[in-house]
Amino acid sequence: QVQLVESGGGLEQPGGSLRLSCAASGSINSINAMGWYRQAPGKQRELVAIITRGGTTTYAYSVKGRFTISRDNAKNTVYLQMNSLKPEDTAVYYCNAGVAVVAGTQIKESEFWGQGTQVTVSS
């Protein structure tokens, strides 16, 4: 139905920057909120940032002022610009989207996740 494909992860030194992208494709009528979550080894998945279709953003306290979430509604894509990276930012980052999916003659609201992209911050 709907696929979320992330890109942009990798290895970066402390203080460096990375930009994650997540493109949604499939039987999409519209996308509501889009967000990024992360999960470090041995920890629960946590919210990093979310953005509504209208552009309202919310950030976890730990990333506020360092990370910026944005989206391109025409491309069904959400981005996460990560600056001033810290070792504690190391995690698998997952894209999430609330999608109005076209299903025949109906529209159904569903939540989708990407496969995850590894971000490692280390010197």
C-alpha positions as CSV (number, residue, x, y, z in Angstrom):
1,Q,0.0,0.0,0.0
2,V,2.4,2.6,1.3
3,Q,6.2,2.5,1.6
4,L,8.4,4.8,3.5
5,V,12.1,4.7,2.4
6,E,14.7,6.4,4.6
7,S,18.2,7.5,3.5
8,G,21.0,9.6,4.8
9,G,22.2,7.8,7.9
10,G,25.9,6.9,8.5
11,L,28.9,7.6,10.7
12,E,29.7,11.1,11.8
13,Q,32.0,12.6,14.4
14,P,30.7,14.5,17.4
15,G,29.8,18.0,16.4
16,G,29.1,17.1,12.9
17,S,25.9,17.1,10.8
18,L,23.7,14.6,9.0
19,R,20.5,14.9,7.0
20,L,18.0,12.2,6.9
21,S,15.3,11.9,4.3
22,C,12.1,9.8,4.1
23,A,10.0,9.5,1.0
24,A,6.6,8.0,1.0
25,S,5.1,6.3,-2.0
26,G,2.1,4.2,-2.8
27,S,-1.7,4.7,-2.8
28,I,-1.6,8.0,-0.9
29,N,-4.5,10.4,-0.8
30,S,-2.8,12.7,1.7
31,I,-0.3,12.5,4.6
32,N,-1.0,14.0,8.0
33,A,1.7,14.1,10.6
34,M,5.2,12.8,9.7
35,G,7.8,12.2,12.3
36,W,11.2,10.7,13.2
37,Y,11.7,8.3,16.1
38,R,14.9,6.6,17.2
39,Q,15.9,3.5,19.1
40,A,19.3,3.0,20.7
41,P,20.5,-0.5,21.8
42,G,18.8,-1.7,24.9
43,K,16.4,1.3,24.9
44,Q,12.8,1.9,23.9
45,R,11.9,3.7,20.7
46,E,11.5,7.4,21.4
47,L,10.1,10.4,19.6
48,V,12.6,12.8,18.1
49,A,10.5,15.2,16.1
50,I,7.1,15.4,14.4
51,I,5.6,17.9,11.9
52,T,2.0,18.3,10.9
53,R,0.8,18.8,7.4
54,G,0.6,22.5,8.1
55,G,4.1,22.7,9.4
56,T,3.7,22.8,13.1
57,T,6.7,21.0,14.8
58,T,7.4,19.3,18.1
59,Y,10.8,18.2,19.3
60,A,12.1,16.0,22.0
61,Y,13.9,18.1,24.6
62,S,17.2,16.3,24.0
63,V,17.4,17.5,20.3
64,K,15.7,20.9,20.5
65,G,17.9,23.6,19.0
66,R,20.1,21.0,17.3
67,F,17.7,19.1,15.0
68,T,15.3,20.6,12.5
69,I,12.4,18.7,10.9
70,S,10.8,19.8,7.6
71,R,8.7,18.4,4.9
72,D,7.9,18.8,1.2
73,N,4.2,17.9,0.8
74,A,4.5,17.9,-3.0
75,K,7.2,15.2,-2.7
76,N,5.6,13.3,0.2
77,T,9.0,13.6,1.9
78,V,10.1,14.5,5.4
79,Y,13.6,15.5,6.4
80,L,15.6,15.7,9.6
81,Q,18.6,18.0,9.7
82,M,20.8,17.0,12.6
83,N,23.5,19.4,13.7
84,S,25.9,19.4,16.6
85,L,25.6,15.6,16.9
86,K,26.5,13.9,20.1
87,P,27.4,10.3,20.8
88,E,24.1,9.9,22.6
89,D,22.3,10.5,19.3
90,T,23.6,7.1,18.1
91,A,20.5,5.0,17.2
92,V,18.5,3.6,14.5
93,Y,16.2,6.4,13.2
94,Y,12.7,5.5,11.9
95,C,10.4,7.5,9.8
96,N,6.7,7.5,10.7
97,A,3.7,8.8,8.8
98,G,-0.1,9.0,9.3
99,V,-1.4,8.4,5.8
100,A,-4.9,8.6,4.2
101,V,-4.6,5.5,2.0
102,V,-6.7,5.0,-1.2
103,A,-8.4,1.6,-0.9
104,G,-10.7,1.1,-3.8
105,T,-13.5,3.7,-3.3
106,Q,-12.6,4.3,0.3
107,I,-10.0,6.4,2.1
108,K,-8.5,4.7,5.2
109,E,-6.3,6.3,7.8
110,S,-3.3,4.1,8.6
111,E,0.1,4.5,10.3
112,F,3.3,3.4,8.5
113,W,7.0,3.0,9.5
114,G,10.1,3.0,7.5
115,Q,12.8,0.3,7.8
116,G,15.1,2.4,9.8
117,T,18.5,4.0,9.1
118,Q,21.6,3.7,11.4
119,V,23.1,6.9,12.7
120,T,26.4,6.5,14.6
121,V,28.2,9.4,16.2
122,S,31.7,8.5,17.2
123,S,35.2,9.8,17.0
